[in-house]
Amino acid sequence: MQIQKSYSDKNSTLYLVATPIGNLSDMTPRAVETLKSVAMIASEDTRHTKKLCTHFEIETALTSYHEHNKHEKASYILDILASGRNVALVSDAGMPLISDPGDKLVELALEQDFAIVPIPGANAALTALIASGLTTQPFLFYGFLQNRTKSKKKIEIEKLTHCQHTMIFYESPHRTRETLTMMLEIFGDRKATIARELTKKYEEFTRGNMSEIVDELEEIKGEIVLIVEGSNLEETGDNSWWQDLDIATHVETYIGQNLSPKESIKKVAKDRGVPKQEVYKIYHNQN
């Protein structure tokens, strides 16, 4: 157990400082003051942070801290803290540690009894959520999906089928349509919002049902946040009635309720939390 009194403890401090996600006017005076006061700024991309520092006349020394050097640089940063000096950690945009490296550094700093003090500010996920038009709570921040292969991304999305929370994803512009199409296939036609270039000149929100967005979505550019409606109570209610049925009989039951085979297969896939193609193959192999 550890109790930290942020402004009375004598230990060195690692500040987690939020930076603008696009509009420099969103930089808080407290963030500027903190970056000017510390001995070192650990930055995801020093070239990017240098521009920010120049704009706000911050002359503090910079060091890089990113996914590829986080282990070796952690020791360097901890040595600075051990010498009695303070360090600030920033990402390229928004809050540090949110889909950015830094959690291990915080863990190591806490193990050595240094203080961790957040300096809040802009955050793309919450900025997109509150303007999405979807239920704002409860929500699930997922961040980036597994994009190395389509199959791995599909498995991740399938695991979220019955999540009732509004879901927040980060996505690259060239994969947004593919991801949304995959979600439409697995989740069904839920409401969604694409937030693009938040706080910047070309900020844009695309709101609607997934099918509408996929049909109209053209090539897009910029930073993307994807907000997706959670599963409703009907989808996640008690479905125990089908537990003793095999997949083929399960499909036939829905067909008997005047649903088409395609609609029935989709509902069975949702009930069981399995891919639609799996239900399709099993049903048609038995009929």
C-alpha positions as CSV (number, residue, x, y, z in Angstrom):
1,M,0.0,0.0,0.0
2,Q,1.2,3.5,-0.8
3,I,-0.3,6.9,0.0
4,Q,1.1,9.8,-2.0
5,K,0.6,13.4,-0.9
6,S,1.5,15.0,-4.2
7,Y,2.3,18.5,-3.0
8,S,3.8,17.8,0.4
9,D,6.0,14.8,-0.2
10,K,9.7,15.6,-0.6
11,N,10.5,12.9,-3.2
12,S,11.3,13.7,-6.8
13,T,8.3,13.8,-9.1
14,L,7.5,12.3,-12.5
15,Y,4.9,14.6,-14.1
16,L,2.5,13.1,-16.7
17,V,1.7,16.2,-18.8
18,A,-1.1,16.4,-21.4
19,T,-0.4,18.3,-24.6
20,P,-2.8,19.5,-27.3
21,I,-4.3,17.0,-29.7
22,G,-4.3,19.6,-32.5
23,N,-5.2,23.1,-31.4
24,L,-2.3,24.7,-29.5
25,S,-4.8,26.9,-27.6
26,D,-5.7,23.8,-25.6
27,M,-2.4,23.7,-23.9
28,T,-3.0,24.7,-20.2
29,P,-1.0,27.3,-18.3
30,R,-0.3,24.6,-15.7
31,A,1.2,22.3,-18.4
32,V,3.4,25.1,-19.7
33,E,4.5,26.0,-16.2
34,T,5.3,22.4,-15.3
35,L,7.4,21.8,-18.5
36,K,9.4,24.9,-17.8
37,S,10.1,23.9,-14.2
38,V,11.3,20.3,-14.6
39,A,14.9,19.3,-15.3
40,M,14.1,17.1,-18.3
41,I,11.1,16.4,-20.6
42,A,10.9,12.8,-21.8
43,S,9.2,12.9,-25.2
44,E,7.7,10.4,-27.6
45,D,9.1,12.4,-30.5
46,T,11.6,15.1,-29.6
47,R,11.2,16.8,-33.0
48,H,7.4,17.2,-32.4
49,T,7.8,18.3,-28.8
50,K,10.6,20.8,-29.8
51,K,8.0,22.7,-31.9
52,L,5.6,22.8,-29.0
53,C,8.4,24.0,-26.6
54,T,9.4,26.7,-29.1
55,H,5.9,28.0,-29.4
56,F,5.5,28.3,-25.6
57,E,9.1,29.4,-25.0
58,I,10.0,26.3,-23.0
59,E,13.8,25.8,-22.9
60,T,13.9,22.6,-20.9
61,A,16.1,19.8,-22.2
62,L,14.5,17.0,-24.1
63,T,15.2,13.3,-24.2
64,S,13.4,10.7,-26.3
65,Y,11.2,8.1,-24.7
66,H,9.3,5.8,-27.1
67,E,8.3,2.2,-27.7
68,H,11.6,1.2,-29.1
69,N,13.9,2.6,-26.4
70,K,11.7,2.6,-23.4
71,H,13.7,0.0,-21.4
72,E,17.1,1.7,-21.7
73,K,15.7,5.2,-21.3
74,A,13.7,4.2,-18.2
75,S,17.0,3.8,-16.3
76,Y,18.2,7.2,-17.5
77,I,15.0,8.9,-16.4
78,L,15.0,7.1,-13.0
79,D,18.6,8.2,-12.5
80,I,17.5,11.9,-13.0
81,L,14.7,11.4,-10.4
82,A,17.1,9.7,-8.0
83,S,19.4,12.8,-8.2
84,G,16.6,14.9,-6.7
85,R,15.4,16.5,-10.0
86,N,11.9,16.3,-11.5
87,V,11.0,14.9,-15.0
88,A,8.0,15.4,-17.2
89,L,6.7,12.8,-19.6
90,V,4.7,13.8,-22.7
91,S,3.3,12.1,-25.7
92,D,3.0,13.6,-29.2
93,A,-0.6,14.5,-28.4
94,G,-3.1,14.2,-25.5
95,M,-2.5,12.3,-22.3
96,P,0.6,10.2,-21.8
97,L,0.1,6.4,-21.4
98,I,-3.1,6.4,-23.4
99,S,-2.2,4.1,-26.3
100,D,1.4,5.4,-25.8
101,P,4.4,4.1,-23.8
102,G,4.9,5.1,-20.2
103,D,3.1,2.6,-18.0
104,K,6.3,0.7,-17.2
105,L,8.1,3.9,-16.4
106,V,5.4,4.8,-14.0
107,E,5.5,1.4,-12.4
108,L,9.3,1.6,-11.9
109,A,9.1,5.1,-10.6
110,L,6.5,4.0,-8.0
111,E,8.7,1.1,-7.0
112,Q,11.4,3.6,-6.1
113,D,9.0,5.8,-4.2
114,F,9.0,8.8,-6.6
115,A,5.7,10.8,-6.8
116,I,3.6,10.5,-10.0
117,V,1.6,13.7,-10.6
118,P,-0.8,14.0,-13.6
119,I,-1.2,17.4,-15.4
120,P,-4.5,16.9,-17.2
121,G,-5.6,18.3,-20.5
122,A,-6.8,17.4,-23.9
123,N,-7.7,13.7,-24.7
124,A,-8.9,12.5,-28.1
125,A,-10.9,9.6,-26.8
126,L,-13.1,11.6,-24.5
127,T,-13.3,14.6,-26.8
128,A,-14.7,12.3,-29.5
129,L,-17.1,10.5,-27.1
130,I,-18.9,13.6,-25.8
131,A,-19.6,14.8,-29.3
132,S,-20.4,11.4,-30.8
133,G,-24.2,11.5,-30.0
134,L,-23.9,8.1,-28.4
135,T,-24.4,7.2,-24.7
136,T,-21.4,8.5,-22.9
137,Q,-21.5,6.2,-19.9
138,P,-20.6,3.5,-19.3
139,F,-17.9,3.5,-21.9
140,L,-15.0,1.2,-22.8
141,F,-11.7,2.7,-24.1
142,Y,-10.1,0.0,-26.2
143,G,-7.5,2.0,-28.1
144,F,-5.9,0.3,-31.2
145,L,-7.1,-3.1,-32.4
146,Q,-4.7,-5.8,-33.5
147,N,-4.0,-4.9,-37.1
148,R,-1.1,-7.2,-38.0
149,T,-3.6,-9.7,-39.5
150,K,-7.3,-9.5,-40.3
151,S,-7.9,-12.7,-38.5
152,K,-6.5,-11.5,-35.2
153,K,-8.4,-8.2,-35.5
154,K,-11.6,-10.2,-36.2
155,I,-11.1,-12.3,-33.1
156,E,-10.7,-9.1,-31.0
157,I,-13.9,-7.7,-32.4
158,E,-15.8,-10.9,-31.8
159,K,-14.8,-10.8,-28.1
160,L,-16.5,-7.4,-27.8
161,T,-19.8,-8.6,-29.4
162,H,-21.8,-8.6,-26.1
163,C,-20.1,-5.5,-24.5
164,Q,-22.9,-3.2,-23.5
165,H,-20.6,-0.1,-23.1
166,T,-20.1,2.5,-25.8
167,M,-16.7,1.5,-27.2
168,I,-13.9,3.9,-28.2
169,F,-11.2,2.9,-30.7
170,Y,-8.2,4.6,-32.2
171,E,-7.7,3.7,-35.9
172,S,-5.5,4.7,-38.8
173,P,-7.3,6.4,-41.7
174,H,-6.4,3.7,-44.3
175,R,-7.9,0.9,-42.1
176,T,-11.0,2.7,-40.8
177,R,-13.4,1.4,-43.6
178,E,-12.0,-2.2,-43.2
179,T,-12.5,-2.1,-39.4
180,L,-16.0,-0.6,-39.6
181,T,-17.0,-3.2,-42.3
182,M,-15.8,-6.0,-40.1
183,M,-17.7,-4.6,-37.1
184,L,-20.8,-4.3,-39.2
185,E,-20.5,-8.0,-40.1
186,I,-19.9,-9.1,-36.5
187,F,-21.9,-6.6,-34.4
188,G,-24.8,-6.0,-36.7
189,D,-25.9,-2.6,-37.8
190,R,-25.2,-0.4,-34.8
191,K,-24.8,3.3,-34.5
192,A,-21.3,4.7,-34.8
193,T,-19.4,7.9,-35.1
194,I,-16.1,8.6,-36.8
195,A,-14.3,11.7,-35.3
196,R,-11.6,13.0,-37.6
197,E,-8.9,15.7,-37.0
198,L,-10.2,16.7,-33.6
199,T,-9.7,20.4,-32.6
200,K,-8.0,21.0,-36.0
201,K,-9.2,23.1,-38.9
202,Y,-10.7,20.1,-40.7
203,E,-12.4,18.6,-37.7
204,E,-15.2,16.3,-38.9
205,F,-17.8,14.0,-37.3
206,T,-19.6,11.3,-39.3
207,R,-22.6,9.9,-37.4
208,G,-25.1,7.2,-38.4
209,N,-25.6,3.5,-38.6
210,M,-22.6,1.5,-39.6
211,S,-24.2,0.4,-42.9
212,E,-24.8,4.1,-43.8
213,I,-21.2,5.1,-42.9
214,V,-19.6,2.2,-44.8
215,D,-21.7,2.9,-47.9
216,E,-20.7,6.6,-47.9
217,L,-17.2,6.4,-46.5
218,E,-14.5,7.4,-48.9
219,E,-10.8,7.7,-48.4
220,I,-10.2,9.7,-45.3
221,K,-7.1,11.3,-43.8
222,G,-6.0,12.5,-40.4
223,E,-6.2,11.2,-36.8
224,I,-9.3,9.0,-36.3
225,V,-11.4,8.1,-33.3
226,L,-14.1,5.5,-33.8
227,I,-17.0,5.4,-31.4
228,V,-19.3,2.4,-31.5
229,E,-22.7,1.7,-29.8
230,G,-22.6,-1.1,-27.3
231,S,-24.8,-4.2,-27.4
232,N,-28.3,-3.6,-26.3
233,L,-30.1,-5.6,-23.5
234,E,-32.0,-7.7,-26.0
235,E,-28.8,-8.9,-27.5
236,T,-27.2,-9.7,-24.2
237,G,-30.2,-10.9,-22.2
238,D,-30.9,-14.4,-21.1
239,N,-30.5,-16.6,-24.2
240,S,-30.5,-19.9,-22.3
241,W,-33.4,-21.2,-24.4
242,W,-31.0,-22.4,-27.2
243,Q,-28.3,-23.9,-25.0
244,D,-29.5,-27.5,-25.7
245,L,-29.9,-27.0,-29.4
246,D,-27.3,-27.7,-32.1
247,I,-26.4,-24.9,-34.5
248,A,-28.6,-26.2,-37.3
249,T,-31.6,-26.5,-35.1
250,H,-30.9,-23.1,-33.6
251,V,-31.0,-21.6,-37.1
252,E,-34.1,-23.5,-38.1
253,T,-35.9,-22.2,-34.9
254,Y,-35.4,-18.6,-36.1
255,I,-36.4,-19.5,-39.7
256,G,-39.6,-20.9,-38.1
257,Q,-40.1,-17.3,-36.7
258,N,-40.4,-16.0,-40.3
259,L,-36.8,-14.8,-40.4
260,S,-34.8,-15.5,-43.6
261,P,-31.9,-18.0,-43.4
262,K,-29.4,-15.1,-43.7
263,E,-31.0,-13.2,-40.8
264,S,-31.3,-16.5,-38.8
265,I,-27.6,-17.3,-39.2
266,K,-26.7,-13.8,-38.1
267,K,-28.8,-14.1,-34.9
268,V,-27.4,-17.5,-34.1
269,A,-23.9,-16.1,-34.5
270,K,-24.7,-13.3,-32.1
271,D,-26.4,-15.6,-29.6
272,R,-23.4,-17.9,-29.5
273,G,-20.7,-15.3,-29.9
274,V,-19.1,-17.1,-32.8
275,P,-18.3,-15.9,-36.4
276,K,-21.2,-15.8,-38.8
277,Q,-19.2,-17.8,-41.4
278,E,-18.8,-20.7,-38.9
279,V,-22.6,-20.9,-38.4
280,Y,-23.1,-20.7,-42.1
281,K,-20.8,-23.6,-42.9
282,I,-22.2,-25.8,-40.1
283,Y,-25.8,-25.1,-41.1
284,H,-25.4,-25.6,-44.8
285,N,-23.3,-28.8,-44.3
286,Q,-26.1,-30.3,-42.4
287,N,-28.9,-29.3,-44.8
